[in-house]
């Protein structure tokens, strides 16, 4: 529904693996015979490709001096995927 569905329709292809975050909405509707039917729908709030199963490239906007100043003090993001990374200060130690 709405913008999330429109963006997904533009960016996803048949067979893509994805992850969705949202909630289940229950409501009643009337079927073709005039009978009340309980219906359940999933409302996706966030939707994206499954990073564990999808290869892709990221089209990032060009860097600006303003964006660089926001990144001051952050660690080098060009580390190899296997390099240990330090969580930013204040980040909960989940899974460590």
N, C-alpha and C positions, 0 to 999 in steps of 0.2 A: 504494500500500500504506500502511496505517496512517494516522497523523494527517495527513500531507501530502496524501494522496489524499482523505481525508474533508473537509478544509478546501477543497481545490480543487473538490470536488463541490458544496459549499455555495455557493461564491462565483463559479464560472465558469458561463457559459451557452454553448450550442451556437454555434460560430462565433467565439468569443473568440480573440484572438491572445495567445499566452503565450510565456514563456521558461522553460526548465527547466535546472537544473544538477544533475548527478548522475553516475552511472557505469553501465556496461553489465555485466550479470551473465550469465555463460554457465553452463549446466548441462545435464545429460542427463535426459530423462524417457522414459517408455514411452508410445507412441501406442496407439490402440484395437486395433491388430493385434498388439500385444506387441513391436513393434520399438523399439529405442533410437533416440531422436531428439535431436539437439543443438538446444537452445533458447537464445535470447538475449532478455533483457528489460532495459529501461531502468529504473533505480531513481532516481527523482527525490528529491533531498535538499532542493532549493529550487525553488519554483515561483511564478511571478507573471505578472501581465499585462505585455505588451510595451508599455513606456512610449512607444515611438515610434509605436505604432499604436492606442492606446486612450485615450479621454477618460474621466475619472472624477473624482469628488470624494473627498476624504479625510475621514473622520469621526475627528477627533482628540479625545482625552479633554480634559476641562477642565484648564486650567493651575492649578498649585498653587504656593505660595511655595517649596516644596522643589524643584520642577522648575525654577523660575526661577533659583534659586541655582546649579543645575548648569549653566545656560546663561550665567552671568556671564562677560563677556569675549568672547563670540562675536559675530560681525558681525551686522548687521541682516538677518534672513531675509526681510524684506518687499521686497527689491530686485526690480526688474523682471527677467524671464527673460534679457534681453539684457545686463544689467549685468555688468561683469567681476567675478569673485569671487576672493578670495584663499584659497588652501588653508591649512588649519590647520598650525601649525608641526609639522615632522616628517613631513609627508605627502610621499611620493616625487613627483617632478615628471614624471609620466607624461603624454605627449602635449602637453607645453608646450614 
